[in-house]
């Protein structure tokens, strides 16, 4: 007769688990800061006059496209 035993490994025996959690937290923080930065860029561009935007080569309806262009054409 064969007896199977199940032993549960303690969390400390999985060193990558904590590191993966830390990596996830850092990535979430970076993404959050990038989104905040992009939002600030949008607000700054929206505060400009149409003439200022035209000097920059940006139409008012294309502000979001201008700020997020690297995500679409990367």
Backbone as a printed PyTorch tensor [residue, N CA C, xyz], in Angstrom:
tensor([[[  0.8410,  -1.1730,   0.0000],
         [  0.0000,   0.0000,   0.0000],
         [  0.8880,   1.2380,   0.0000]],

        [[  0.4940,   2.1950,  -0.8310],
         [  1.2660,   3.4270,  -0.9560],
         [  0.5920,   4.5320,  -0.1560]],

        [[  1.3910,   5.2540,   0.5870],
         [  0.8700,   6.3750,   1.3630],
         [  1.4790,   7.6600,   0.8280]],

        [[  0.6180,   8.5720,   0.4500],
         [  1.0660,   9.8830,  -0.0300],
         [  0.9190,  10.8800,   1.0980]],

        [[  1.9490,  11.6330,   1.3070],
         [  1.8600,  12.6860,   2.3210],
         [  2.0600,  14.0290,   1.6580]],

        [[  1.3560,  14.9840,   2.1390],
         [  1.4440,  16.3430,   1.6050],
         [  2.0860,  17.2180,   2.6650]],

        [[  3.1840,  17.8310,   2.3040],
         [  3.8170,  18.7610,   3.2320],
         [  3.7590,  20.1470,   2.6270]],

        [[  3.3170,  21.0670,   3.4020],
         [  3.2130,  22.4530,   2.9390],
         [  4.5110,  23.1690,   3.2650]],

        [[  5.0820,  23.8020,   2.2490],
         [  6.3160,  24.5420,   2.4620],
         [  5.9990,  25.9030,   3.0570]],

        [[  6.8020,  26.3280,   4.0080],
         [  6.5630,  27.6600,   4.5800],
         [  6.8240,  28.7450,   3.5470]],

        [[  6.2070,  29.9070,   3.7420],
         [  6.3470,  31.0300,   2.8250],
         [  7.7970,  31.4560,   2.6650]],

        [[  8.5760,  31.2990,   3.7130],
         [  9.9760,  31.7260,   3.6540],
         [ 10.8050,  30.8670,   2.7170]],

        [[ 10.3040,  29.7160,   2.3410],
         [ 11.0610,  28.8750,   1.4280],
         [ 10.8580,  29.3020,  -0.0230]],

        [[ 10.0610,  30.3130,  -0.2440],
         [  9.8090,  30.8200,  -1.5850],
         [ 10.3840,  32.2300,  -1.6890]],

        [[ 11.6950,  32.3470,  -1.8950],
         [ 12.3150,  33.6790,  -1.8820],
         [ 11.8300,  34.5740,  -3.0140]],

        [[ 11.4020,  33.9940,  -4.1130],
         [ 10.9550,  34.8060,  -5.2350],
         [  9.5910,  35.4470,  -4.9950]],

        [[  8.8150,  34.8860,  -4.1190],
         [  7.4730,  35.4280,  -3.8670],
         [  7.5480,  36.8570,  -3.3380]],

        [[  8.3820,  37.0940,  -2.3510],
         [  8.5070,  38.4320,  -1.7890],
         [  9.1120,  39.3890,  -2.8110]],

        [[ 10.1050,  38.9300,  -3.5550],
         [ 10.7350,  39.7710,  -4.5690],
         [  9.7470,  40.1330,  -5.6620]],

        [[  8.9190,  39.1720,  -6.0730],
         [  7.9090,  39.4580,  -7.0950],
         [  6.9050,  40.4760,  -6.5910]],

        [[  6.5390,  40.3880,  -5.3100],
         [  5.6260,  41.3630,  -4.7310],
         [  6.2510,  42.7570,  -4.7490]],

        [[  7.5230,  42.8490,  -4.3550],
         [  8.2040,  44.1440,  -4.3680],
         [  8.3070,  44.7020,  -5.7830]],

        [[  8.6130,  43.8380,  -6.7480],
         [  8.6890,  44.2730,  -8.1420],
         [  7.3440,  44.8070,  -8.6150]],

        [[  6.2710,  44.1200,  -8.2270],
         [  4.9230,  44.5510,  -8.6060],
         [  4.6140,  45.9210,  -8.0010]],

        [[  4.9950,  46.1230,  -6.7400],
         [  4.7370,  47.4070,  -6.0750],
         [  5.5020,  48.5390,  -6.7620]],

        [[  6.7420,  48.2920,  -7.1150],
         [  7.5420,  49.3160,  -7.7940],
         [  6.9240,  49.6440,  -9.1450]],

        [[  6.5320,  48.6120,  -9.8860],
         [  5.9230,  48.8420, -11.1980],
         [  4.6260,  49.6310, -11.0740]],

        [[  3.8020,  49.3080, -10.0820],
         [  2.5510,  50.0360,  -9.8700],
         [  2.8320,  51.4970,  -9.5330]],

        [[  3.8510,  51.7430,  -8.7360],
         [  4.2190,  53.1090,  -8.3690],
         [  4.6920,  53.8940,  -9.5930]],

        [[  5.5050,  53.2720, -10.4220],
         [  6.0120,  53.9420, -11.6290],
         [  4.8660,  54.2670, -12.5760]],

        [[  3.9700,  53.3150, -12.7850],
         [  2.8270,  53.5400, -13.6730],
         [  1.9520,  54.6630, -13.1360]],

        [[  1.7330,  54.6680, -11.8400],
         [  0.9220,  55.7200, -11.2290],
         [  1.5540,  57.0920, -11.4460]],

        [[  2.8540,  57.1770, -11.2640],
         [  3.5400,  58.4610, -11.4650],
         [  3.5260,  58.8870, -12.9220]],

        [[  3.6680,  57.9360, -13.8410],
         [  3.6040,  58.2750, -15.2620],
         [  2.2300,  58.8180, -15.6260]],

        [[  1.1880,  58.1730, -15.1060],
         [ -0.1650,  58.6410, -15.3960],
         [ -0.4080,  60.0190, -14.8170]],

        [[  0.0960,  60.2790, -13.6280],
         [ -0.0580,  61.6000, -13.0170],
         [  0.6900,  62.6290, -13.8470]],

        [[  1.8760,  62.2830, -14.2760],
         [  2.6760,  63.1950, -15.0810],
         [  1.9700,  63.5150, -16.3960]],

        [[  1.4010,  62.5060, -17.0300],
         [  0.6820,  62.7280, -18.2910],
         [ -0.5490,  63.5970, -18.0540]],

        [[ -1.2280,  63.3780, -16.9470],
         [ -2.4060,  64.1910, -16.6350],
         [ -1.9940,  65.6510, -16.4510]],

        [[ -0.8610,  65.8620, -15.7900],
         [ -0.3670,  67.2250, -15.6050],
         [ -0.0010,  67.8620, -16.9450]],

        [[  0.5620,  67.0790, -17.8640],
         [  0.8790,  67.5950, -19.1940],
         [ -0.3920,  68.0160, -19.9200]],

        [[ -1.4150,  67.1850, -19.8280],
         [ -2.6880,  67.5020, -20.4870],
         [ -3.2580,  68.7990, -19.9190]],

        [[ -3.2560,  68.9210, -18.5970],
         [ -3.7990,  70.1300, -17.9700],
         [ -3.0070,  71.3750, -18.3800]],

        [[ -1.6900,  71.2380, -18.4700],
         [ -0.8540,  72.3770, -18.8640],
         [ -1.1530,  72.7840, -20.3050]],

        [[ -1.3090,  71.8000, -21.1820],
         [ -1.6130,  72.1130, -22.5830],
         [ -3.0240,  72.6860, -22.7350]],

        [[ -3.9690,  72.1610, -21.9640],
         [ -5.3370,  72.6860, -22.0410],
         [ -5.4160,  74.1300, -21.5550]],

        [[ -4.4990,  74.5300, -20.6930],
         [ -4.4990,  75.8970, -20.1640],
         [ -3.9470,  76.8950, -21.1850]],

        [[ -3.2680,  76.4270, -22.2090],
         [ -2.6880,  77.3190, -23.2230],
         [ -3.7790,  77.8280, -24.1660]],

        [[ -3.4960,  78.9540, -24.7840],
         [ -4.4240,  79.5070, -25.7650],
         [ -4.2760,  78.7310, -27.0710]],

        [[ -5.2480,  78.9010, -27.9570],
         [ -5.1830,  78.2400, -29.2600],
         [ -3.9550,  78.7010, -30.0480]],

        [[ -3.6010,  79.9680, -29.8910],
         [ -2.4200,  80.4930, -30.5960],
         [ -1.1420,  79.8240, -30.0830]],

        [[ -1.0380,  79.6470, -28.7740],
         [  0.1400,  78.9830, -28.2030],
         [  0.2280,  77.5340, -28.6680]],

        [[ -0.9240,  76.8780, -28.6940],
         [ -0.9440,  75.4930, -29.1710],
         [ -0.5500,  75.4190, -30.6410]],

        [[ -1.0390,  76.3750, -31.4420],
         [ -0.7180,  76.3940, -32.8670],
         [  0.7830,  76.5740, -33.0760]],

        [[  1.4190,  77.3950, -32.2490],
         [  2.8740,  77.5670, -32.3380],
         [  3.6060,  76.2560, -32.0720]],

        [[  3.0220,  75.4310, -31.2280],
         [  3.6190,  74.1380, -30.8910],
         [  3.2460,  73.0570, -31.9030]],

        [[  2.3290,  73.4080, -32.8210],
         [  1.8880,  72.4330, -33.8110],
         [  0.8850,  71.4360, -33.2800]],

        [[  0.1230,  71.8460, -32.2650],
         [ -0.8560,  70.9590, -31.6340],
         [ -2.2380,  71.5840, -31.7450]],

        [[ -3.1950,  70.8200, -32.2240],
         [ -4.5870,  71.2790, -32.2060],
         [ -5.1930,  70.8980, -30.8580]],

        [[ -6.1260,  71.7120, -30.4010],
         [ -6.7420,  71.4700, -29.0960],
         [ -7.3760,  70.0830, -29.0050]],

        [[ -7.9800,  69.6100, -30.0790],
         [ -8.6350,  68.2970, -30.0350],
         [ -7.6270,  67.1420, -30.1140]],

        [[ -6.3340,  67.4640, -30.2790],
         [ -5.3040,  66.4310, -30.3750],
         [ -4.3540,  66.4320, -29.1680]],

        [[ -4.7340,  67.1310, -28.0970],
         [ -3.8660,  67.2140, -26.9200],
         [ -3.6120,  65.8260, -26.3360]],

        [[ -4.6400,  65.0560, -26.1060],
         [ -4.4650,  63.7160, -25.5260],
         [ -3.6150,  62.8390, -26.4450]],

        [[ -3.8480,  62.9390, -27.7390],
         [ -3.0550,  62.1760, -28.7040],
         [ -1.5810,  62.5730, -28.6150]],

        [[ -1.3220,  63.8620, -28.4960],
         [  0.0470,  64.3510, -28.3880],
         [  0.7280,  63.8040, -27.1240]],

        [[  0.0230,  63.8090, -26.0010],
         [  0.6070,  63.3790, -24.7290],
         [  0.8290,  61.8630, -24.7020]],

        [[ -0.0820,  61.1020, -25.2990],
         [  0.0030,  59.6390, -25.2390],
         [  0.5420,  59.0090, -26.5280]],

        [[  1.1440,  59.8080, -27.4140],
         [  1.5680,  59.2860, -28.7030],
         [  2.5450,  58.1180, -28.6070]],

        [[  3.3850,  58.1000, -27.5800],
         [  4.3610,  57.0120, -27.4510],
         [  3.7190,  55.6680, -27.1410]],

        [[  2.5290,  55.6820, -26.5960],
         [  1.8300,  54.4250, -26.3200],
         [  1.2100,  53.8380, -27.5760]],

        [[  0.8690,  54.6920, -28.5310],
         [  0.2250,  54.2280, -29.7540],
         [  1.2270,  53.8290, -30.8210]],

        [[  2.3580,  54.5250, -30.8620],
         [  3.3080,  54.3080, -31.9480],
         [  4.6680,  53.8480, -31.4520]],

        [[  4.6940,  53.1800, -30.3380],
         [  5.9900,  52.7140, -29.7860],
         [  6.4750,  51.4780, -30.5080]]])
